[in-house]
Amino acid sequence: MNQNTNKTVLILGANSDVAKQCIKQYLEKGFAVIAASRNTVSLEEFIHFNHLDRSKVSVLSFDAADFDSHQKFYSDLSTKPHIVVYAAGFLVDNQNALEDFKGAKQMMEVNYMGGVSILSIIAMDKSNKNLERIIGLSSLSGVRGRKSNFVYGSTKAAFTQFLAGLRQELASRNIIVNALVIGYIRTKINEGLELNESLIMEPDYVARFIVNAGNSFTIVPNFKWKIIYFILKMLPESLAAKLP
């Protein structure tokens, strides 16, 4: 019997390309999966197309930016999760975000505020003895402010810091918190962007790091991105200011 047969994963923002691969990989490891997203139709099509076991995966409606709905969403879960993955994300061009606050606000709501809202509700439910791990998907864009994407990057930086503090808050309950600090992925969110092809990761590759997350707080998939991560962390401000 698979050791994870009786364990449940809640994936929030489950319609992203990486999250969909997580659904498949968690099922392969024996978990039951609750896939939650605004676009439940797309999730149902994905499950049907991939012939996934409907007895092990359920689809729920979840809107990261509808904060008032989060408590009811969590309270209504028939099974409280052992693992929670926050994969919701939104991106608009930096110039558009600067010129039209609506786009910036939506990034803040989905990438940061929604995560703080729902993950706080989940983390503070001490009656859920199942909870073992919370995983948040962050970004290399949040490591240093750069001219090309600092509005989006600021939302990811804030989310990473929230996860870091949440990890400390939950340590006494032996609940692990991980931050996936991710570079370029071949996903819907990056379509149309001019990216270095040699640095682009596939969604299933990134999903493996999520599904097999260990004890480290910061997880950076791919050795090239690990190098970039450490360079960004250590780069003097005078050089960082020259980055695109």
Secondary structure, DSSP 8 states (H G I E B T S, - for coil): --TTTT-EEEEETTTSHHHHHHHHHHHHTT-EEEEEES-HHHHHHHHHHTT--TTTEEEEE--TT-GGGHHHHHHT-SS--SEEEE-------HHHHHH-HHHHHHHIIIIIIHHHHHHHHHHT-TT-TT--EEEEEEEGGGTS--TTTHHHHHHHHHHHHHHHHHHHHHGGGT-EEEEEEE--BSSGGGTT----GGG-B-HHHHHHHHHT--S-SEE--SHHHHHHHHHHHH--HHHHTT--
